[in-house]
Amino acid sequence: MVGDNEYILEGIGITKRFGGVYALDNVDIKLKQNEILGVVGDNGAGKSTLIKILSGVLKKDKGQIYFDNNKVNINSTKDARDLGIETVYQNLSLVDQKNPAFNIFLGRELCYGGILKFLRMANDRLMIKKTKDLMKRLNVNLGNLQRPMLEYSGGQRQAVAISRAIYWGIKVVILDEPTAALGVNESRKALELIKLMKEESHISVIIISHNMQHVFSIVDRILVLRRGKLITVQNVHDVTANDIIKYITGAEQVIERV
């Protein structure tokens, strides 16, 4: 049922062509309320195209998108953010020369009072305090919050990007390979933060990853794309990593959706 209250975000029949090539061919994606959905597939399967459409970077050629049971048009990243959809790409989109507080409040700075809005000044001390409180709540250790982001580790940088979504009460977060450049311990911490988004902040999450171990450790369902087509959607407890790999490679042809 399109617009079912069970789902916070639905893409129905999403199609995108680049010249004569279908990057996405009539793909459905349905993200449940308070769910972590894994999206997997080989390079060229259509994963990046799909998230770019949901985040407003690309425009779909065909299909409908529903958010909170309402049909919506997402024609820009601003449209997506206004709805409550935030995307964290592999490059994290952080300002390396600025500190964590600057990055968390970027575009939504807390300011001192002023008669004229354009004359108001950012309240750096307050933003640092709120960042410190947020990191304490999330059990993230950033040390000195005055340092520029380029001095932090990959895991700490990922934590800042994820924490930004948690602080601003985003409804849906799309994570593109969140553990790709992280070590074992930093990956574990990033996965814990993703779980926290769902369990404590009630944020619904779409995660794109090639790491099956990580996918199976946190997701509720897995959506498989191959060559721009939706192959299957499975409850994570009903399949193994080998099953999913067979769907990805084409060794398993049965199309099942849950």
N, C-alpha and C positions, 0 to 999 in steps of 0.2 A: 504494500500500500504506500503510495507516494504521500509524503507529508505525515507519516506515522509519528506519534508522539514518542515512540521508543527511540527515535533517532534525532540527534541534534543537527547532523549534517548529512545531506544526501546529494549525490551527483547521479543523475539518471540519464543514460544514453549519451554520455559525454564522448564527443568525437572531435578530433583535431587532426588536420592534414597540413603537411609541409610540402607544397608542390603536389606531386602525385603519390606521396607516401603517407599512409595513415600512421601517425604517432599514437593515436588512440582511436579505437573503432567500437563505438557503442558500448562504452564501459560504464558500469554502475559501481558506485562506492557508497556504502552506508555506514556511518559512524554512530554507534549507539551512545546514549547519555552515559557519562562516567565510564567510558571504555577506553582501552588501549588497543588500537588496531594496527597490526603490522602489514606493511605493503612490501612485497618482495618480487624479485624477478631479475633476470640477467640484464646486463647493459643493453640499452635499446628496447627494453620491454615497455617503456612508457611511464615509468614511475615519476621521473622528474617533470615530464609534461603534465601529468595529472596534478601534482602538487602546485605547479606554477599556475594552473587554471584555478584551483581552489584558493590560492593566495593572491590572485589578481595580477600576476606577472604576465600571463598569456590569456587571450580570450578564446573560449571554445568556439568551434564552428557549429556544433549542434549539441542539443541536450538541455536539461534543466538542472538547476541547483536549488535546493531547499535548505533553509537554516531555521532552526527552532519552529519547524512546521509551516514556514512561510516561504513562498517562491521568491528568490532574490536574484539580482544581477550583480555579478562581481566583475567589474571592468577595470579595477585598479587595486593596488595594494591598500590604498586608503579605504576602499569599499570593504575589503576583507577585514581590516582592523576595526572599522566602525561596527561591523557585525560582532566582533570578538574572536577573530581568527588570526593567530600569530604564527609565522613560520620562522624557524631557526635553521638556517642553511649551514653547510659545512664550514663556510668561512666566518660564521657567527655574526657578521655585520657589526662588529664592535669598533669603536674609535680607539685605536691602539695608544694614542698619545694622551688619552684622558683616563681618569680613575674609574673604578667600578660604579660609584654613585652617579657620575656623569652619564655612564652608559645605561644604567637602569632607568634614569629619569629623562633620557634624551627625547626631546620633543614634548615632554610633559613636565618640565622643570617646576619645582616648588620655589615660589618667589616671595620676597618680602612684599608687604603691602605697598600700594602706590596708587595715586589718583589716576594716572594714565597707564594703561596696560603695557604700552610699548616702552615705557620707562622703568618698568618693574625689573628688579635685579634678582638673579637666582640666589636662593638661600643654600649655599654650599654646606654649611654646618648642619642644617636640618636634613638635607639629603644624605649626608654621610651618616648621621645618626640613624636614620630610617634604614639605610643599607646595612649598617651594623646590626640592628635589631632583626632584620630579615635573615641575614646570614646566620645569626645565632639560632633563630627558630628553625632554620633548615639544616642546622648542624654542618655548615660550610665554613671552613677556616681560610680566610683570605689574608690574614695578617694585617699589615699596614694598609689601610684603605686609601691612603694618599698617593700610592704608586700608580703609574700609568699601566694600562692593561697589558702592554707588551712585556712587562716584567713578571707576569703571572704564568703559571703552567697551563698546559692545554686543558686539564681537568678543571682548574679554577676558572678559566675563561668560559668553558662550557657551562659551569655553574652560574656564572653571571648572566649568560644569555637565557638560561632556563628560569632563573630567579626573576628576571624582568617580567616574564609572562605570568609567573605566580603572583607577583606584587600587584600587577595591574588587573587582576581578576579576569584574565582572558578565558573564554569559554572553550576554545579549541586551539590546541597547539600542534603544529606539524613539524616534526623533527627529521631533518635530512642527514642520515648517517651520523648520529650524535656521538658514537664511540669510535669512529673510523681512525682518528689520529691519537687515541688515548692508550696509555698502558693499562695493565690489568687492574691496578688499584683505582686509577682514575676512572676507568670504565665502570667499575663496580659502583663508585660514588655517583656517577652520572645516571646509572640505571636506578639507583635508590631515589634520586631526585625525581626521575620520571614517574616512578611508583607513587611518590609523595604528591605529585601533581594530581593524580587520580584519587588517591585515598583520602587526602586531607583537604585539598583545594577543589576537588570535584571537577577537575578539568578533563575534558575528553582529548585523547592524544592519537595522532596518526604518526607512526614511526616507520621510516624507510631505512632498511639496513640489509647488508649482505651477511651479517654475522648471525647465523642461525641460533647459536647458543644464547646470544643476547636477546634475540627475538623471542625465543621460547621461554626465557626467564621472566618476561614482563607482560607479554601481550595476552589479550583475551581471544582475539580471532586473527586469522592470517588471510590476507587477500593476495592472490598470485596473478601477476600479469605476464603475458608472453607475447611479444611482437605486437603490442598495442591492443591485445584482447584480454578480457577478463577470463581466466581459466577456472578459478575456483575460489570460494571463501570457506574456511574451515575453522571450527572451534579448536583452540590450541590443544585441548585435552583429548581430542579425537584423532590426532595425527602425530606422526613423528617427524623429525627433521628430514629423514630419508624420504618420507612421503612427499614433503613439500619440495624437495630437490627434484623428485620425479616430475612433479607438476611444472616446475620451472624449466626443466630441460625438454619436456615433451615426452618423457618415458611413460607418463601416466596421462591419458587423454580424457578421462571422465571429468565432466564439468559438474561440480556440486557447489551449491551455495547455501550458506546458513546465515 
